[in-house]
Amino acid sequence: MHYGLGWAIGPSGQLYLNGRLPGYRTAILLVPQRAYACMALAANTNALPEIAQLLSDLQRPMTGDELGDAINEFAA
């Protein structure tokens, strides 16, 4: 894994991170080469795997990369 300024860097240059606050989970993913950004927020502490997979599924047509596990496991 590469790391830059608090963001993880994916294999095709994606930038992603997640947040874990009591009672909430969130994740953000950017694909700078495509001027694309997406984020998800849930009021459920168990929702991060599903949020991560959603963001991965949304970016996959642009990059071909599977990032669900990487987004879920990342901790800045």
C-alpha positions in Angstrom: 0.0 0.0 0.0 1.2 3.5 -0.7 0.2 6.4 1.6 -0.1 10.1 0.8 -1.2 13.0 3.1 -3.6 10.9 5.1 -5.1 9.2 2.0 -4.4 5.7 0.7 -3.4 5.5 -2.9 -5.0 2.7 -5.0 -3.4 0.8 -7.9 -4.8 3.2 -10.5 -4.1 6.4 -8.6 -7.4 6.4 -6.6 -7.4 8.2 -3.3 -9.5 6.8 -0.4 -10.0 6.9 3.3 -12.6 6.0 5.9 -13.8 7.4 9.1 -14.8 5.6 12.3 -16.6 7.7 14.9 -18.8 6.3 17.6 -22.1 5.3 16.0 -21.0 6.2 12.4 -18.9 5.0 9.6 -17.9 6.8 6.4 -15.7 6.4 3.4 -14.5 8.7 0.6 -13.0 7.7 -2.8 -11.6 10.0 -5.5 -10.5 9.0 -9.0 -8.6 12.2 -10.0 -7.9 11.1 -13.6 -11.7 11.0 -14.2 -12.6 14.0 -12.0 -14.8 11.6 -10.0 -15.6 11.6 -6.3 -18.0 9.6 -4.1 -18.6 9.2 -0.4 -21.0 7.3 1.8 -22.0 7.8 5.5 -23.9 5.4 7.7 -25.3 5.8 11.2 -24.3 2.2 11.9 -20.9 1.1 13.3 -21.0 -2.2 11.4 -21.6 -0.6 7.9 -18.1 0.0 6.8 -17.6 -3.2 4.8 -20.8 -2.5 2.8 -19.8 1.2 2.3 -16.4 0.2 1.1 -17.8 -2.3 -1.3 -20.3 0.2 -2.7 -17.5 2.8 -3.4 -15.4 0.0 -5.0 -18.3 -1.0 -7.2 -18.9 2.6 -8.3 -15.2 3.2 -9.4 -14.6 -0.3 -10.9 -16.0 0.6 -14.4 -13.4 3.4 -14.6 -10.3 1.6 -13.2 -11.0 -2.2 -13.3 -9.7 -2.4 -9.7 -11.4 -4.1 -6.7 -10.9 -1.8 -3.6 -13.6 -3.0 -1.2 -11.2 -4.8 1.3 -8.6 -2.0 1.0 -11.1 0.8 1.7 -12.5 -1.2 4.6 -9.2 -2.0 6.2 -7.5 1.4 5.8 -6.9 3.3 9.0 -5.2 6.7 8.8 
